Amino acid sequence: MFLSLLVVAAQGAEVVWLEPPTDAWRASVAALAKASGPALSPVDLRAAATRWTAADDEALRRVDAALAQARTYETQLDGELLILRDLEGPVTAVSALRDPADRGRLFAALAYQGFAANRYFGDQLGTDEAAAPWRSEVNGQPLERPWLDAIALAPSREATAYEIAEAPQRVAYNALRGRVTQALPATVTPRELPGGASLRVDGSPAAPDVSGNLKVTPGRHLVQVEQDGHILARFDATLRSGDDLVVALSPSESAWTSFLATVDDGMPIPAEIRPLVEALGGEVWVARPDGGGGAPTVLSLSALGVRQVPLTPVQAPSAEPSPDASAGRGGLAWGGSVGLAAGWLSSGDFYAQDPANAPHAVATVNAAAVGGFAEGHLAVGLLRAGAGVDLLATPGPWHVALTGDTSTRFRPLTQVFVGLPFAVVTAGWLFPYHPTAGARVEAPLGSVCVRVAGNAGLPLDQQRADGSTWEPLPVWTVTGGVGAAFGR
């Protein structure tokens, strides 16, 4: 089944199917919505505002680039301050980790940032006011905040000579790791997560223990709720010993399922659903298939609320035939092309109309021609018929057509044609006074059309204003063109 739409989205809208549709309905509704991507499922909509995007890839790339740049300051006086500042923005911009490899990239930056804090402030870390942004505390003892976050990411990982080149700081980090991992942990507690959902903590899958929560080392943690490969929620939290991070979805599972079951024309969009719609471009179509195979119910979600999209079902083939199949059955189709052209235009009139001034030379009667073309046609089977116009201009000094007291370099050639997809015969009128006959060959290459055309302008006696007769000479044109093709 295909559709004719009474109201169409002004811009593209992604389509979310609450249940799987038939292939024909899926393609038809997507075309009417001008969707830019494939059909979505409810979990795609639920994850729209928190899904992994190119911005997340860019955040990790910036961490790598900032770390590489920061290493160049290690041997410079007070270079530690630049290391601390340059790494802070990229490190804090990372809000999700997909796997241990991502975690390793963030760990390396934090370990090096902590190295700079330790080497610059040393024993003054706990008392120097300038150290406050880089200082944290565990069990009442001050420590380098970047190192605490690195330990929280990977409690069992020792720093290597590549990550911390200088031995005193490397020894200090590994000693600190032993102290932090022995501290009272923090917890991560999931609440009312949907069936099939899971947790990912700092890039690795994690599951609650018998107490219903996860134990984590104090420090910064990146926690994600995931379902079917989608990130449903992100949490970026710095936890102290004994803190508890409650992980819950918004909207809640009950509110989400209720919305999907009851969404209808005229409803306002709940506040917790609006960010999901905005994340998909500001308008989303939610489609519910008809159990009997008829037209689905389609609802538009936008800033205006929920509105039903009026659809009229039209009987049609269950699958759209390919152009080749349509041509084989003799189906009616339309198409056309538009593009640029250039070539040769020759006429003895260029000399004969002004022999007193025009040079008696071959160049006088042979002109370069530049311009464009546009045509439209109907096709029935392999037969093609249509009409078009070629607009040619001859820029040479003598290459004009005289008409009374005026002259023109622009020579519109209007014509009708009939033939096959790759070759047609033409008849028309080359302004201002030549009927034409000709032929054209074309090589359509998908959406590109390449063509060569030739025409003969037949001499037709012209009556002058004084009653005398002027006998023009023939005009010959050969042009090549390239442009965009559409339709069939």
DAVENNOR-V451094 format. One record per residue. N is the residue number from 1. RES is the residue in three letters. SS is DSSP state (alpha for helix, beta for strand, coil for the rest). OMEGA is omega in radians with two decimals (none if undefined). Layout:
<<N RES SS OMEGA> <N RES SS OMEGA>>
//
This chain:
<<1 MET coil 3.03> <2 PHE beta -2.96> <3 LEU beta 2.84> <4 SER beta -2.97> <5 LEU beta 3.09> <6 LEU coil 3.11> <7 VAL coil -3.08> <8 VAL coil 3.11> <9 ALA coil -3.12> <10 ALA coil 3.07> <11 GLN coil -3.09> <12 GLY coil 3.05> <13 ALA coil 3.07> <14 GLU beta -3.07> <15 VAL beta 3.09> <16 VAL beta 3.11> <17 TRP beta -3.14> <18 LEU coil 3.03> <19 GLU coil -3.10> <20 PRO coil 3.11> <21 PRO coil 2.96> <22 THR coil -3.13> <23 ASP alpha -3.11> <24 ALA alpha 3.12> <25 TRP alpha -3.14> <26 ARG alpha -3.12> <27 ALA alpha -3.08> <28 SER alpha -3.13> <29 VAL alpha 3.10> <30 ALA alpha 3.14> <31 ALA alpha -3.13> <32 LEU alpha 3.11> <33 ALA alpha -3.06> <34 LYS coil -3.11> <35 ALA coil -3.13> <36 SER coil -3.11> <37 GLY coil -3.14> <38 PRO coil 3.11> <39 ALA coil -3.11> <40 LEU beta 3.04> <41 SER coil 3.13> <42 PRO alpha -3.13> <43 VAL alpha 3.05> <44 ASP alpha 3.11> <45 LEU alpha -3.11> <46 ARG alpha -3.11> <47 ALA coil -2.99> <48 ALA coil -3.06> <49 ALA coil -3.06> <50 THR coil -3.10> <51 ARG coil 3.08> <52 TRP coil -3.11> <53 THR coil 3.10> <54 ALA alpha 3.11> <55 ALA alpha 3.09> <56 ASP alpha 3.06> <57 ASP alpha -3.13> <58 GLU alpha 3.13> <59 ALA alpha 3.12> <60 LEU alpha 3.10> <61 ARG alpha 3.13> <62 ARG alpha 3.06> <63 VAL alpha 3.14> <64 ASP alpha -3.10> <65 ALA alpha -3.13> <66 ALA alpha 3.13> <67 LEU alpha 3.12> <68 ALA alpha 3.12> <69 GLN alpha -3.09> <70 ALA alpha -3.12> <71 ARG alpha -3.14> <72 THR alpha -3.12> <73 TYR alpha -2.99> <74 GLU coil -3.07> <75 THR coil -3.11> <76 GLN coil -3.14> <77 LEU coil -3.11> <78 ASP coil 3.09> <79 GLY alpha -3.13> <80 GLU alpha -3.13> <81 LEU alpha 3.08> <82 LEU alpha 3.10> <83 ILE alpha -3.13> <84 LEU alpha -3.05> <85 ARG alpha -3.05> <86 ASP alpha -3.14> <87 LEU alpha -3.01> <88 GLU alpha -3.12> <89 GLY alpha 3.12> <90 PRO alpha -3.12> <91 VAL alpha -3.10> <92 THR alpha 3.14> <93 ALA alpha 3.12> <94 VAL coil -3.08> <95 SER coil 3.11> <96 ALA coil 3.11> <97 LEU coil -3.09> <98 ARG coil -2.98> <99 ASP coil 3.13> <100 PRO alpha 3.11> <101 ALA alpha 3.06> <102 ASP alpha 3.14> <103 ARG alpha 3.14> <104 GLY alpha 3.13> <105 ARG alpha 3.11> <106 LEU alpha 3.12> <107 PHE alpha -3.10> <108 ALA alpha 3.14> <109 ALA alpha 3.14> <110 LEU alpha 3.13> <111 ALA alpha -3.12> <112 TYR alpha 3.08> <113 GLN alpha 3.09> <114 GLY alpha 3.04> <115 PHE alpha -3.13> <116 ALA alpha 3.13> <117 ALA alpha -3.10> <118 ASN alpha -3.08> <119 ARG alpha -3.07> <120 TYR alpha -3.03> <121 PHE alpha 3.10> <122 GLY alpha -3.11> <123 ASP alpha -3.14> <124 GLN alpha -3.08> <125 LEU coil -3.06> <126 GLY coil -3.04> <127 THR coil -3.10> <128 ASP coil -3.14> <129 GLU alpha -3.14> <130 ALA alpha -3.12> <131 ALA alpha -3.04> <132 ALA alpha -3.13> <133 PRO alpha -3.04> <134 TRP alpha -3.04> <135 ARG beta 2.99> <136 SER beta -3.06> <137 GLU beta 3.03> <138 VAL beta -3.12> <139 ASN coil 3.07> <140 GLY coil -3.11> <141 GLN beta 3.12> <142 PRO beta 3.08> <143 LEU beta -3.11> <144 GLU beta -3.10> <145 ARG alpha 3.08> <146 PRO alpha 3.11> <147 TRP alpha 3.09> <148 LEU alpha 3.14> <149 ASP alpha 3.08> <150 ALA alpha 3.11> <151 ILE alpha 3.11> <152 ALA alpha 3.11> <153 LEU alpha -3.03> <154 ALA coil -3.04> <155 PRO coil -3.07> <156 SER coil -3.04> <157 ARG coil 3.04> <158 GLU coil 3.08> <159 ALA coil 3.13> <160 THR coil 3.12> <161 ALA coil 3.10> <162 TYR coil -3.10> <163 GLU coil 3.08> <164 ILE coil -2.97> <165 ALA coil -3.04> <166 GLU coil -3.01> <167 ALA alpha -3.11> <168 PRO alpha 3.14> <169 GLN alpha 3.11> <170 ARG alpha 3.09> <171 VAL alpha -3.14> <172 ALA alpha 3.13> <173 TYR alpha -3.07> <174 ASN alpha 3.06> <175 ALA alpha 3.12> <176 LEU alpha 3.13> <177 ARG alpha 3.12> <178 GLY alpha -3.13> <179 ARG alpha -3.09> <180 VAL alpha -3.10> <181 THR alpha 3.08> <182 GLN coil -3.13> <183 ALA coil 3.08> <184 LEU coil -3.08> <185 PRO coil 2.89> <186 ALA beta -3.12> <187 THR beta 3.03> <188 VAL beta -3.01> <189 THR beta 3.08> <190 PRO beta -3.14> <191 ARG coil 3.00> <192 GLU coil 3.07> <193 LEU coil -3.13> <194 PRO coil 3.07> <195 GLY coil -3.12> <196 GLY coil 3.11> <197 ALA coil -3.14> <198 SER beta 3.11> <199 LEU beta 2.96> <200 ARG beta -3.09> <201 VAL beta 3.11> <202 ASP coil 3.04> <203 GLY coil -3.12> <204 SER beta 3.05> <205 PRO beta -3.12> <206 ALA beta -3.13> <207 ALA coil 3.11> <208 PRO coil 3.06> <209 ASP coil -3.05> <210 VAL coil 3.14> <211 SER coil 3.13> <212 GLY coil 3.09> <213 ASN beta 3.09> <214 LEU beta 3.08> <215 LYS beta -3.14> <216 VAL beta 3.09> <217 THR coil 3.08> <218 PRO coil -3.13> <219 GLY beta -3.12> <220 ARG beta 3.14> <221 HIS beta 3.06> <222 LEU beta -3.03> <223 VAL beta 3.11> <224 GLN beta 2.94> <225 VAL beta -3.05> <226 GLU beta 3.07> <227 GLN beta 3.13> <228 ASP coil 3.11> <229 GLY coil 3.14> <230 HIS beta 3.06> <231 ILE beta -3.13> <232 LEU beta -3.12> <233 ALA beta 3.08> <234 ARG beta 3.08> <235 PHE beta 3.09> <236 ASP beta -2.99> <237 ALA beta 3.00> <238 THR beta -3.01> <239 LEU beta 3.00> <240 ARG coil 3.08> <241 SER coil 3.11> <242 GLY coil 3.10> <243 ASP coil 3.10> <244 ASP beta 3.06> <245 LEU beta 3.10> <246 VAL beta -3.11> <247 VAL beta 3.14> <248 ALA coil -3.11> <249 LEU coil 2.99> <250 SER coil 0.05> <251 PRO coil 3.10> <252 SER coil -3.12> <253 GLU alpha -3.13> <254 SER alpha 3.12> <255 ALA alpha 3.14> <256 TRP alpha -3.12> <257 THR alpha 3.11> <258 SER alpha 3.13> <259 PHE alpha -3.12> <260 LEU alpha -3.09> <261 ALA alpha -3.00> <262 THR alpha -3.09> <263 VAL coil -3.05> <264 ASP coil -3.11> <265 ASP coil 3.07> <266 GLY coil 3.14> <267 MET coil 2.91> <268 PRO coil 3.09> <269 ILE coil 3.13> <270 PRO coil -3.06> <271 ALA alpha -3.09> <272 GLU alpha 3.11> <273 ILE alpha -3.06> <274 ARG alpha 3.12> <275 PRO alpha 3.13> <276 LEU alpha 3.11> <277 VAL alpha 3.12> <278 GLU alpha -3.12> <279 ALA alpha 3.12> <280 LEU coil 3.02> <281 GLY coil 3.09> <282 GLY coil 3.06> <283 GLU coil 3.12> <284 VAL beta 3.01> <285 TRP beta 3.06> <286 VAL beta -3.04> <287 ALA beta 3.11> <288 ARG beta -3.10> <289 PRO coil 3.02> <290 ASP coil -3.08> <291 GLY coil -3.13> <292 GLY coil 3.13> <293 GLY coil 3.13> <294 GLY coil -3.10> <295 ALA coil 3.10> <296 PRO coil 2.96> <297 THR beta -3.09> <298 VAL beta -3.12> <299 LEU beta 3.09> <300 SER beta 3.06> <301 LEU beta -3.13> <302 SER beta 3.12> <303 ALA coil 3.12> <304 LEU coil -3.09> <305 GLY beta -3.14> <306 VAL beta 3.12> <307 ARG beta 3.09> <308 GLN beta 3.09> <309 VAL coil -3.12> <310 PRO coil 3.12> <311 LEU beta 3.05> <312 THR beta -3.14> <313 PRO beta 3.10> <314 VAL beta -3.13> <315 GLN coil -3.13> <316 ALA coil 3.09> <317 PRO coil -3.09> <318 SER coil 3.09> <319 ALA coil -3.11> <320 GLU coil -3.10> <321 PRO coil 3.06> <322 SER coil 3.11> <323 PRO alpha -3.13> <324 ASP alpha 3.14> <325 ALA alpha 3.13> <326 SER alpha -3.14> <327 ALA alpha -3.12> <328 GLY alpha -3.13> <329 ARG coil 3.13> <330 GLY coil 3.14> <331 GLY coil -3.14> <332 LEU beta 3.12> <333 ALA beta 3.14> <334 TRP beta 3.14> <335 GLY beta 3.14> <336 GLY beta 3.12> <337 SER beta 3.09> <338 VAL beta -3.10> <339 GLY beta -3.11> <340 LEU beta -3.13> <341 ALA beta 3.07> <342 ALA beta 3.13> <343 GLY beta -2.97> <344 TRP beta 3.04> <345 LEU beta -3.06> <346 SER beta 3.08> <347 SER beta 3.03> <348 GLY coil 3.14> <349 ASP alpha -3.13> <350 PHE alpha 3.09> <351 TYR alpha -2.99> <352 ALA alpha -3.09> <353 GLN coil 3.12> <354 ASP coil -3.03> <355 PRO coil -3.12> <356 ALA coil -3.07> <357 ASN coil -3.08> <358 ALA coil 3.11> <359 PRO coil 3.07> <360 HIS coil -3.03> <361 ALA coil 3.12> <362 VAL alpha -3.11> <363 ALA alpha -3.12> <364 THR alpha -3.05> <365 VAL alpha 3.11> <366 ASN beta -3.04> <367 ALA beta 2.90> <368 ALA beta 3.14> <369 ALA beta 3.10> <370 VAL beta 3.13> <371 GLY beta -3.09> <372 GLY beta -3.13> <373 PHE beta 3.03> <374 ALA beta 3.12> <375 GLU beta 3.03> <376 GLY beta -3.08> <377 HIS beta 2.96> <378 LEU beta 3.13> <379 ALA beta 3.03> <380 VAL beta -3.02> <381 GLY coil 3.11> <382 LEU coil -3.13> <383 LEU beta -3.13> <384 ARG beta 3.09> <385 ALA beta -3.12> <386 GLY beta -3.11> <387 ALA beta -3.14> <388 GLY beta 3.13> <389 VAL beta 2.95> <390 ASP beta 3.11> <391 LEU beta -3.10> <392 LEU beta 3.07> <393 ALA beta -3.14> <394 THR coil -2.98> <395 PRO coil -3.08> <396 GLY coil -3.04> <397 PRO coil -3.10> <398 TRP coil -2.96> <399 HIS coil 3.12> <400 VAL coil 3.02> <401 ALA beta -3.14> <402 LEU beta 3.09> <403 THR beta -3.09> <404 GLY coil -3.14> <405 ASP coil -3.08> <406 THR beta 3.07> <407 SER beta -3.14> <408 THR beta 3.01> <409 ARG coil -3.09> <410 PHE beta -3.04> <411 ARG beta 3.07> <412 PRO beta 3.08> <413 LEU beta 3.08> <414 THR beta -3.06> <415 GLN beta 2.96> <416 VAL beta -3.09> <417 PHE beta 3.09> <418 VAL beta 3.13> <419 GLY beta -3.10> <420 LEU beta -3.12> <421 PRO coil -3.06> <422 PHE coil -3.13> <423 ALA beta 3.14> <424 VAL beta 2.96> <425 VAL beta -3.01> <426 THR beta 3.00> <427 ALA beta -3.10> <428 GLY beta -3.07> <429 TRP beta 3.06> <430 LEU beta -3.09> <431 PHE coil 0.21> <432 PRO coil -2.99> <433 TYR coil 3.12> <434 HIS beta 2.88> <435 PRO beta -3.03> <436 THR beta 2.95> <437 ALA beta -3.10> <438 GLY beta -3.13> <439 ALA beta 3.14> <440 ARG beta 3.02> <441 VAL beta -3.08> <442 GLU beta 3.04> <443 ALA beta 3.12> <444 PRO beta -3.14> <445 LEU beta -3.06> <446 GLY coil -3.13> <447 SER coil 3.13> <448 VAL beta 3.12> <449 CYS beta 3.04> <450 VAL beta -3.04> <451 ARG beta 3.01> <452 VAL beta -3.08> <453 ALA beta 3.05> <454 GLY beta -3.12> <455 ASN beta 3.02> <456 ALA beta 3.07> <457 GLY beta -3.01> <458 LEU beta -3.14> <459 PRO coil 3.13> <460 LEU coil -3.07> <461 ASP coil -3.12> <462 GLN beta 3.10> <463 GLN beta 3.07> <464 ARG coil -3.13> <465 ALA coil -3.13> <466 ASP coil 3.10> <467 GLY coil 3.12> <468 SER coil -3.11> <469 THR beta 3.05> <470 TRP beta -3.12> <471 GLU coil 3.13> <472 PRO coil 3.08> <473 LEU coil -3.13> <474 PRO coil 3.04> <475 VAL beta 3.12> <476 TRP beta 3.10> <477 THR beta 2.97> <478 VAL beta -3.11> <479 THR beta 2.99> <480 GLY beta -3.10> <481 GLY beta 3.05> <482 VAL beta -3.11> <483 GLY beta -3.12> <484 ALA beta 3.10> <485 ALA beta 3.11> <486 PHE beta -3.09> <487 GLY beta -3.10> <488 ARG coil none>>
//
